[in-house]
Amino acid sequence: MRAIQVKCPQCGAGLNVDDGASSVICQYCGTSSRVQGRSRILQVPRPLPPEQGAPRPVARQRVNRAAIFLPIALTLGMTAFGALMAFRAVGKVSIPGIPALPGAAARPDTWSASPPIVVDVDGDGVDDLVGLTRNVLDGDRAQLAAHSGRDGALLWKTARLGTYADTTQALVFAAGGLVVLATASGELQAFDATRGAPRWTSTLGERVRRACSDGEAGAVTVQTADERWHRIALADGARDDRVAPDVIDRRARRAALQPPAWVAAELPPGTCLPVPINEREHMPGLATADSWSKLPRIDGMNLERVVRRGTGPIVAIGGKHPGTAVPMLAVLDGTQARWKAVVPASDPLGARADDQHVTVSETAVFAVYESKGGPRITGFALEDGRRLWDQPLQHEHHLVLTGVMMTGDRVVVSAWGNLQAFDAATGAPAFLVGAL
């Protein structure tokens, strides 16, 4: 069966699938899509079969119209050239299922496409960085790893958990001295947070949607994709069904628990709070709300999100309004802005920023933005909004950013392939985990 190339509807990556395949999972972003191929000659889109269950996006076959009219001899020549290049590439890139190449173990593991969770695994009082890493040259090996939040040193890593494709949709969270991997196959795999040693495995039969804690010692509550809730004993992974708890998240789906109340730490006892999880929408260490209809109105700004660390000041994230949506930050006193600041240090009209790529320390707020020269990170004093520093992020190609977080006196930016840390006081580069 011949292979066709389709385009992922989520991230735009090119994916190779069998001609008769009806679905595909993107190896880069994990999106599950239906496949719409085309006829071989006229390139007419083929009809899609009826969809079962929840609707999914459609990955459509890429079409090279010029190739339809190329002479057969040229096509054969290009095929031969491609085969030669593929043969030469075998010595450089490993294929899952093929033994590791010589020297693969000596090459550094790279960070996965998901941001890390931050949790103190070595007991030094500074949060560390825990998440999935991969080694493409070693059969695309994937594993959990913990790196020091002080200097990026490897603290532990697990044995191989499979390939990157096996783990790309997995969720990682920390609870009760454990790091837990919720796999796409419906399992919970628990590891000791201090050493990475396996502790237990629990079968749920469905994928985990989210996890939260209502303060009960020795247990965590998880919701699965079938809308069921389960209490998981952290000692041995034993599972009990439970009634849906009162859960607060950034959109406050329960009307009585509005997002500003969460950010202001005005929650009723027993509310189930989300535990740290490796999703891009999660902002480690911060209470966050992005329900725009409930956010305060700030003159000159269009608010997209408010965040808060502990009982510190509330930080508003958004853009200039009216006018060009220049990225801006503000610190609020009640519903009034104590100060407002433009995020980009130069060319503000051409810069872009994601409202999730912000973090807050005890004394400063840090934001990542895209400029003409590439991505940069900058910091502002919480007290008065003065700019503290502005630094470029290292990159050789396009850098896909996934999050920003604090680990002690380091501010860490996560991206596909690496973690980059900076000194929070000076902006000096502190360490790099992974590869550029």
Protein Blocks (a to p, Z undefined) as FASTA:
>chain_A
ZZdddddfklopacdddfklcbdcdfklopacddddddfklopacdddddehjddddddd
dddfklmmgcfklmmmmmmmmmmmmmmmmmmpccehiacdehklmpccdddfbdcddddf
konopacdddddddfknopaacdddddfklopafbdcddebdfklmmmpccddeehiacd
ddfkopacdddfklopafbdcdehiacfbdcdehighiacdddfkopacdddfknopacd
ddddddddfkopafklcfklmmnopacehiacddddddfkbcghiacdfbfklpccdehi
acfbdcdehjbccdddddddedjddddddddehjacfbdcdfblghkllpccdfklccdd
fkbccdddddfkopcdddddfklopafbdcddddfbdcddfbdcdehjaccdddehiacd
ddfklopafbdchjZZ
